[in-house]
């Protein structure tokens, strides 16, 4: 696993060095779960690293990156109930607890420069994202059910972004970004929706000297 | 291809925008146990109020009850299917006068469930003013058939097979009470045959009462008092009786 990661990092750095417009960047943001994640998980820190092709003065720029977060559940265990029909219909109480939730996805993004005011740039963009959602849960309903499960499922969808970037130099730009992620799992049953608000930087590797 | 992608994007946006509640408990319904009142027939009327359905579709409301505090939802569960101005009700019968009971409401929605507070009740008994006839202890009166009052000697209770029985005798009559299980304080409907989980049969001189009510008061763990007011015999005769067993 470590070897594979090193290879990917090596390829990434090679790609970065090929383009004079190449930038690498990172974002740290607050992950705010919505949709099906909202009732269950707390806000958490999310980390993004990415590679960008496109100069500040170009209308379009492309970005490829990876996002990772590991939010904690909002309660140690959630009270859930199950209905058993028939002649003796009954609601049974139960509980469900989650652990080790992780969401990691890669994305390809297209940013459009909407506005430029001196050294400030306003971008809007959309990403196509694909990744993995992982969680472990334990669900039990009295004597009816006691279930442990380790779920790892594919997730995919779109991320819509808007950012304001300030170029400190030819090499470095700092930005504030808000993004809305609309992801679903492969069964279309769980919406991994969330929005992020964060800050980041873009570093242009082969920028000409000022 | 583009319209398809646009539709998928729209779908995902619509289903992923539902904002999270600030307080996680807002996802769950909120319910309150308003009261638990002993009725004149020894039953208990419990009332609850649904304060909020929570952030999700309401699945059910009701009550649970046990002899220990904080009964779980499925203990002696009553499901209510009607709300009157946010309130819901259920009636518990066949309660043991010697025990303390805890009643509480619950509500379930698609996210989960919550409980109301416990309401404890003890010494649950029939309000004697609610019994529609007054008759001396250990006597029977049979209108138009045996118009007399006699002293009875009771035998029992005894467990006989699947039944719980009490026999009572006088010089010329016998009365036989059969219950599917040991009765607790409450009002029971007399039946003429076994029913699903419920069976109260009363025989006088071998004749089965066809309809009427029997009021049972559990005096202590071994003593029961039975009162019958104008129950119907075959042929339209009426029985009124009051017997305690054992004496």
Interface residues (C-beta under 8 A of the other chain):
Chain A: X32 X33 X34 X35 X37 X38 X39 X74 X75 X78 X79 X80 X81 X83 X89 X90 X91 X92 X93 X142 X157 X158 X160 X180 X181 X182 X183 X184 X191 X192 X193 X194
Chain B: X9 X12 X13 X15 X16 X17 X18 X19 X20 X21 X24 X27 X28 X55 X59 X60 X62 X72 X73 X74 X77 X79 X106 X108 X111 X112 X113 X114
